[in-house]
Amino acid sequence: MSMLKVIEVLAESDKSFEDAAQVAVTRAGKTVHNIKSIYIREMTATVENGKIKTYRINGKISFALD
């Protein structure tokens, strides 16, 4: 039986929400192994001069413990 742990992360991108999620997984993957999923809890964006400047996600990353 495997056991999973969940960490909460915040990430941002100037491209898209999907890219912000990938940034979160890539960065977490540098110190956490066996990532299984990411659950996006919240999506927000900053706006400047009527245009979206950055996309932000608040997500939960699940990974299997060794």
Biopython code that builds the backbone (N, CA, C, O; Angstrom):
import numpy as np
from Bio.PDB.StructureBuilder import StructureBuilder

atoms = [
    (1, "MET", "N", (0.842, -1.175, 0.000)),
    (1, "MET", "CA", (0.000, 0.000, 0.000)),
    (1, "MET", "C", (0.889, 1.240, 0.000)),
    (1, "MET", "O", (1.842, 1.325, 0.775)),
    (2, "SER", "N", (0.584, 2.183, -0.853)),
    (2, "SER", "CA", (1.378, 3.413, -0.898)),
    (2, "SER", "C", (0.697, 4.514, -0.096)),
    (2, "SER", "O", (-0.522, 4.531, 0.071)),
    (3, "MET", "N", (1.514, 5.418, 0.388)),
    (3, "MET", "CA", (0.996, 6.551, 1.149)),
    (3, "MET", "C", (1.363, 7.821, 0.394)),
    (3, "MET", "O", (2.482, 7.957, -0.099)),
    (4, "LEU", "N", (0.414, 8.750, 0.307)),
    (4, "LEU", "CA", (0.640, 10.006, -0.395)),
    (4, "LEU", "C", (0.716, 11.156, 0.593)),
    (4, "LEU", "O", (0.120, 11.117, 1.669)),
    (5, "LYS", "N", (1.460, 12.176, 0.206)),
    (5, "LYS", "CA", (1.533, 13.407, 0.978)),
    (5, "LYS", "C", (1.096, 14.534, 0.052)),
    (5, "LYS", "O", (1.293, 14.455, -1.160)),
    (6, "VAL", "N", (0.504, 15.579, 0.616)),
    (6, "VAL", "CA", (0.021, 16.715, -0.170)),
    (6, "VAL", "C", (0.689, 17.980, 0.344)),
    (6, "VAL", "O", (0.747, 18.222, 1.550)),
    (7, "ILE", "N", (1.198, 18.791, -0.596)),
    (7, "ILE", "CA", (1.751, 20.099, -0.256)),
    (7, "ILE", "C", (0.991, 21.158, -1.046)),
    (7, "ILE", "O", (0.530, 20.907, -2.159)),
    (8, "GLU", "N", (0.870, 22.326, -0.463)),
    (8, "GLU", "CA", (0.192, 23.427, -1.146)),
    (8, "GLU", "C", (1.253, 24.339, -1.753)),
    (8, "GLU", "O", (2.250, 24.668, -1.110)),
    (9, "VAL", "N", (1.021, 24.742, -3.004)),
    (9, "VAL", "CA", (1.990, 25.575, -3.714)),
    (9, "VAL", "C", (1.290, 26.747, -4.389)),
    (9, "VAL", "O", (0.101, 26.684, -4.704)),
    (10, "LEU", "N", (2.043, 27.807, -4.602)),
    (10, "LEU", "CA", (1.603, 28.962, -5.370)),
    (10, "LEU", "C", (2.584, 29.136, -6.513)),
    (10, "LEU", "O", (3.794, 29.018, -6.320)),
    (11, "ALA", "N", (2.071, 29.417, -7.703)),
    (11, "ALA", "CA", (2.959, 29.611, -8.849)),
    (11, "ALA", "C", (2.337, 30.622, -9.796)),
    (11, "ALA", "O", (1.124, 30.833, -9.791)),
    (12, "GLU", "N", (3.190, 31.249, -10.615)),
    (12, "GLU", "CA", (2.668, 32.201, -11.593)),
    (12, "GLU", "C", (3.422, 32.093, -12.907)),
    (12, "GLU", "O", (4.541, 31.585, -12.973)),
    (13, "SER", "N", (2.766, 32.590, -13.953)),
    (13, "SER", "CA", (3.325, 32.570, -15.298)),
    (13, "SER", "C", (2.804, 33.783, -16.043)),
    (13, "SER", "O", (1.726, 34.293, -15.736)),
    (14, "ASP", "N", (3.556, 34.240, -17.008)),
    (14, "ASP", "CA", (3.067, 35.329, -17.856)),
    (14, "ASP", "C", (2.407, 34.792, -19.126)),
    (14, "ASP", "O", (2.012, 35.569, -19.994)),
    (15, "LYS", "N", (2.285, 33.444, -19.242)),
    (15, "LYS", "CA", (1.719, 32.819, -20.445)),
    (15, "LYS", "C", (0.278, 32.359, -20.270)),
    (15, "LYS", "O", (-0.598, 32.745, -21.044)),
    (16, "SER", "N", (0.023, 31.514, -19.229)),
    (16, "SER", "CA", (-1.315, 30.930, -19.062)),
    (16, "SER", "C", (-1.430, 30.259, -17.694)),
    (16, "SER", "O", (-0.439, 30.075, -16.987)),
    (17, "PHE", "N", (-2.672, 29.898, -17.340)),
    (17, "PHE", "CA", (-2.892, 29.143, -16.111)),
    (17, "PHE", "C", (-2.238, 27.768, -16.216)),
    (17, "PHE", "O", (-1.663, 27.274, -15.247)),
    (18, "GLU", "N", (-2.327, 27.151, -17.399)),
    (18, "GLU", "CA", (-1.710, 25.839, -17.599)),
    (18, "GLU", "C", (-0.201, 25.912, -17.396)),
    (18, "GLU", "O", (0.395, 25.015, -16.800)),
    (19, "ASP", "N", (0.409, 26.974, -17.891)),
    (19, "ASP", "CA", (1.848, 27.132, -17.714)),
    (19, "ASP", "C", (2.195, 27.364, -16.248)),
    (19, "ASP", "O", (3.219, 26.876, -15.771)),
    (20, "ALA", "N", (1.356, 28.101, -15.531)),
    (20, "ALA", "CA", (1.589, 28.312, -14.101)),
    (20, "ALA", "C", (1.542, 26.978, -13.357)),
    (20, "ALA", "O", (2.344, 26.751, -12.451)),
    (21, "ALA", "N", (0.611, 26.088, -13.730)),
    (21, "ALA", "CA", (0.538, 24.766, -13.108)),
    (21, "ALA", "C", (1.792, 23.964, -13.427)),
    (21, "ALA", "O", (2.320, 23.268, -12.560)),
    (22, "GLN", "N", (2.271, 24.055, -14.663)),
    (22, "GLN", "CA", (3.491, 23.334, -15.038)),
    (22, "GLN", "C", (4.692, 23.876, -14.275)),
    (22, "GLN", "O", (5.561, 23.111, -13.858)),
    (23, "VAL", "N", (4.742, 25.190, -14.093)),
    (23, "VAL", "CA", (5.818, 25.798, -13.302)),
    (23, "VAL", "C", (5.804, 25.221, -11.887)),
    (23, "VAL", "O", (6.861, 24.906, -11.340)),
    (24, "ALA", "N", (4.626, 25.080, -11.293)),
    (24, "ALA", "CA", (4.508, 24.529, -9.948)),
    (24, "ALA", "C", (5.022, 23.097, -9.886)),
    (24, "ALA", "O", (5.779, 22.745, -8.982)),
    (25, "VAL", "N", (4.614, 22.270, -10.845)),
    (25, "VAL", "CA", (5.034, 20.864, -10.856)),
    (25, "VAL", "C", (6.536, 20.748, -11.108)),
    (25, "VAL", "O", (7.218, 19.962, -10.449)),
    (26, "THR", "N", (7.047, 21.519, -12.049)),
    (26, "THR", "CA", (8.477, 21.475, -12.365)),
    (26, "THR", "C", (9.317, 21.897, -11.172)),
    (26, "THR", "O", (10.308, 21.246, -10.841)),
    (27, "ARG", "N", (8.923, 22.977, -10.535)),
    (27, "ARG", "CA", (9.693, 23.469, -9.384)),
    (27, "ARG", "C", (9.614, 22.500, -8.215)),
    (27, "ARG", "O", (10.632, 22.205, -7.590)),
    (28, "ALA", "N", (8.424, 22.001, -7.912)),
    (28, "ALA", "CA", (8.276, 21.040, -6.810)),
    (28, "ALA", "C", (9.077, 19.770, -7.099)),
    (28, "ALA", "O", (9.628, 19.156, -6.186)),
    (29, "GLY", "N", (9.136, 19.381, -8.371)),
    (29, "GLY", "CA", (9.853, 18.179, -8.768)),
    (29, "GLY", "C", (11.348, 18.237, -8.520)),
    (29, "GLY", "O", (12.020, 17.206, -8.560)),
    (30, "LYS", "N", (11.878, 19.415, -8.267)),
    (30, "LYS", "CA", (13.305, 19.540, -7.971)),
    (30, "LYS", "C", (13.643, 18.996, -6.582)),
    (30, "LYS", "O", (14.773, 18.572, -6.340)),
    (31, "THR", "N", (12.667, 19.007, -5.669)),
    (31, "THR", "CA", (12.926, 18.525, -4.305)),
    (31, "THR", "C", (11.980, 17.411, -3.871)),
    (31, "THR", "O", (12.234, 16.742, -2.869)),
    (32, "VAL", "N", (10.896, 17.204, -4.610)),
    (32, "VAL", "CA", (9.911, 16.171, -4.277)),
    (32, "VAL", "C", (9.886, 15.156, -5.411)),
    (32, "VAL", "O", (9.887, 15.530, -6.583)),
    (33, "HIS", "N", (9.864, 13.867, -5.063)),
    (33, "HIS", "CA", (9.849, 12.812, -6.072)),
    (33, "HIS", "C", (8.491, 12.114, -6.087)),
    (33, "HIS", "O", (7.711, 12.233, -5.143)),
    (34, "ASN", "N", (8.226, 11.404, -7.144)),
    (34, "ASN", "CA", (6.998, 10.608, -7.277)),
    (34, "ASN", "C", (5.726, 11.454, -7.273)),
    (34, "ASN", "O", (4.729, 11.056, -6.671)),
    (35, "ILE", "N", (5.743, 12.628, -7.942)),
    (35, "ILE", "CA", (4.539, 13.455, -8.025)),
    (35, "ILE", "C", (3.482, 12.709, -8.814)),
    (35, "ILE", "O", (3.744, 12.189, -9.899)),
    (36, "LYS", "N", (2.273, 12.663, -8.250)),
    (36, "LYS", "CA", (1.170, 11.928, -8.869)),
    (36, "LYS", "C", (0.117, 12.842, -9.472)),
    (36, "LYS", "O", (-0.467, 12.505, -10.502)),
    (37, "SER", "N", (-0.143, 14.003, -8.850)),
    (37, "SER", "CA", (-1.198, 14.881, -9.376)),
    (37, "SER", "C", (-1.067, 16.288, -8.808)),
    (37, "SER", "O", (-0.371, 16.525, -7.822)),
    (38, "ILE", "N", (-1.766, 17.214, -9.470)),
    (38, "ILE", "CA", (-1.907, 18.572, -8.951)),
    (38, "ILE", "C", (-3.381, 18.933, -9.033)),
    (38, "ILE", "O", (-4.021, 18.746, -10.067)),
    (39, "TYR", "N", (-3.908, 19.448, -7.941)),
    (39, "TYR", "CA", (-5.285, 19.892, -7.850)),
    (39, "TYR", "C", (-5.259, 21.408, -7.779)),
    (39, "TYR", "O", (-4.704, 21.976, -6.839)),
    (40, "ILE", "N", (-5.852, 22.068, -8.764)),
    (40, "ILE", "CA", (-5.857, 23.526, -8.800)),
    (40, "ILE", "C", (-7.016, 24.025, -7.949)),
    (40, "ILE", "O", (-8.181, 23.822, -8.291)),
    (41, "ARG", "N", (-6.692, 24.674, -6.845)),
    (41, "ARG", "CA", (-7.728, 25.185, -5.934)),
    (41, "ARG", "C", (-8.251, 26.533, -6.374)),
    (41, "ARG", "O", (-9.441, 26.814, -6.236)),
    (42, "GLU", "N", (-7.380, 27.364, -6.900)),
    (42, "GLU", "CA", (-7.766, 28.738, -7.198)),
    (42, "GLU", "C", (-6.927, 29.271, -8.355)),
    (42, "GLU", "O", (-5.742, 28.959, -8.477)),
    (43, "MET", "N", (-7.560, 30.077, -9.197)),
    (43, "MET", "CA", (-6.849, 30.736, -10.291)),
    (43, "MET", "C", (-7.145, 32.230, -10.205)),
    (43, "MET", "O", (-8.301, 32.639, -10.095)),
    (44, "THR", "N", (-6.092, 33.035, -10.258)),
    (44, "THR", "CA", (-6.247, 34.487, -10.261)),
    (44, "THR", "C", (-5.295, 35.067, -11.301)),
    (44, "THR", "O", (-4.389, 34.386, -11.782)),
    (45, "ALA", "N", (-5.510, 36.315, -11.633)),
    (45, "ALA", "CA", (-4.633, 36.986, -12.596)),
    (45, "ALA", "C", (-4.457, 38.440, -12.174)),
    (45, "ALA", "O", (-5.349, 39.048, -11.582)),
    (46, "THR", "N", (-3.296, 38.975, -12.492)),
    (46, "THR", "CA", (-3.077, 40.400, -12.273)),
    (46, "THR", "C", (-3.306, 41.112, -13.597)),
    (46, "THR", "O", (-3.004, 40.578, -14.664)),
    (47, "VAL", "N", (-3.841, 42.318, -13.519)),
    (47, "VAL", "CA", (-4.180, 43.086, -14.717)),
    (47, "VAL", "C", (-3.440, 44.409, -14.691)),
    (47, "VAL", "O", (-3.358, 45.074, -13.659)),
    (48, "GLU", "N", (-2.902, 44.777, -15.845)),
    (48, "GLU", "CA", (-2.204, 46.049, -15.986)),
    (48, "GLU", "C", (-2.606, 46.680, -17.311)),
    (48, "GLU", "O", (-2.490, 46.050, -18.362)),
    (49, "ASN", "N", (-3.066, 47.893, -17.266)),
    (49, "ASN", "CA", (-3.509, 48.616, -18.465)),
    (49, "ASN", "C", (-4.557, 47.838, -19.257)),
    (49, "ASN", "O", (-4.528, 47.816, -20.487)),
    (50, "GLY", "N", (-5.480, 47.200, -18.541)),
    (50, "GLY", "CA", (-6.571, 46.482, -19.191)),
    (50, "GLY", "C", (-6.196, 45.132, -19.781)),
    (50, "GLY", "O", (-7.006, 44.523, -20.481)),
    (51, "LYS", "N", (-4.984, 44.651, -19.514)),
    (51, "LYS", "CA", (-4.547, 43.349, -20.040)),
    (51, "LYS", "C", (-3.991, 42.491, -18.915)),
    (51, "LYS", "O", (-3.421, 42.998, -17.948)),
    (52, "ILE", "N", (-4.165, 41.180, -19.059)),
    (52, "ILE", "CA", (-3.632, 40.271, -18.051)),
    (52, "ILE", "C", (-2.109, 40.286, -18.116)),
    (52, "ILE", "O", (-1.507, 40.105, -19.174)),
    (53, "LYS", "N", (-1.505, 40.510, -16.948)),
    (53, "LYS", "CA", (-0.047, 40.550, -16.865)),
    (53, "LYS", "C", (0.506, 39.201, -16.413)),
    (53, "LYS", "O", (1.437, 38.678, -17.026)),
    (54, "THR", "N", (-0.068, 38.623, -15.327)),
    (54, "THR", "CA", (0.394, 37.327, -14.852)),
    (54, "THR", "C", (-0.793, 36.455, -14.458)),
    (54, "THR", "O", (-1.818, 36.944, -13.983)),
    (55, "TYR", "N", (-0.628, 35.158, -14.667)),
    (55, "TYR", "CA", (-1.610, 34.150, -14.292)),
    (55, "TYR", "C", (-1.073, 33.449, -13.055)),
    (55, "TYR", "O", (0.095, 33.061, -13.017)),
    (56, "ARG", "N", (-1.919, 33.285, -12.041)),
    (56, "ARG", "CA", (-1.478, 32.678, -10.795)),
    (56, "ARG", "C", (-2.379, 31.510, -10.421)),
    (56, "ARG", "O", (-3.593, 31.557, -10.620)),
    (57, "ILE", "N", (-1.769, 30.464, -9.879)),
    (57, "ILE", "CA", (-2.546, 29.330, -9.393)),
    (57, "ILE", "C", (-2.154, 29.019, -7.958)),
    (57, "ILE", "O", (-1.014, 29.224, -7.541)),
    (58, "ASN", "N", (-3.126, 28.520, -7.222)),
    (58, "ASN", "CA", (-2.911, 27.982, -5.893)),
    (58, "ASN", "C", (-3.291, 26.514, -6.026)),
    (58, "ASN", "O", (-4.453, 26.196, -6.279)),
    (59, "GLY", "N", (-2.331, 25.624, -5.859)),
    (59, "GLY", "CA", (-2.602, 24.218, -6.101)),
    (59, "GLY", "C", (-2.089, 23.306, -5.001)),
    (59, "GLY", "O", (-1.280, 23.702, -4.162)),
    (60, "LYS", "N", (-2.580, 22.079, -5.027)),
    (60, "LYS", "CA", (-2.127, 21.057, -4.094)),
    (60, "LYS", "C", (-1.478, 19.938, -4.910)),
    (60, "LYS", "O", (-2.109, 19.357, -5.792)),
    (61, "ILE", "N", (-0.230, 19.648, -4.612)),
    (61, "ILE", "CA", (0.521, 18.611, -5.300)),
    (61, "ILE", "C", (0.575, 17.368, -4.424)),
    (61, "ILE", "O", (0.962, 17.432, -3.257)),
    (62, "SER", "N", (0.180, 16.234, -5.001)),
    (62, "SER", "CA", (0.220, 14.955, -4.287)),
    (62, "SER", "C", (1.418, 14.151, -4.780)),
    (62, "SER", "O", (1.701, 14.110, -5.977)),
    (63, "PHE", "N", (2.123, 13.511, -3.840)),
    (63, "PHE", "CA", (3.251, 12.673, -4.219)),
    (63, "PHE", "C", (3.340, 11.473, -3.284)),
    (63, "PHE", "O", (2.936, 11.530, -2.123)),
    (64, "ALA", "N", (3.883, 10.385, -3.827)),
    (64, "ALA", "CA", (4.030, 9.155, -3.059)),
    (64, "ALA", "C", (5.269, 9.228, -2.183)),
    (64, "ALA", "O", (6.324, 9.691, -2.614)),
    (65, "LEU", "N", (5.128, 8.768, -0.959)),
    (65, "LEU", "CA", (6.275, 8.716, -0.048)),
    (65, "LEU", "C", (7.129, 7.492, -0.365)),
    (65, "LEU", "O", (6.608, 6.451, -0.765)),
    (66, "ASP", "N", (8.439, 7.622, -0.184)),
    (66, "ASP", "CA", (9.361, 6.511, -0.427)),
    (66, "ASP", "C", (9.189, 5.411, 0.593)),
    (66, "ASP", "O", (9.889, 4.400, 0.533)),
]
sb = StructureBuilder()
sb.init_structure("model")
sb.init_model(0)
sb.init_chain("A")
sb.init_seg("    ")
for serial, (resi, resn, name, xyz) in enumerate(atoms, 1):
    if name == "N":
        sb.init_residue(resn, " ", resi, " ")
    sb.init_atom(name, np.array(xyz, "f"), 0.0, 1.0, " ", f" {name:<3s}", serial, name[0])
structure = sb.get_structure()
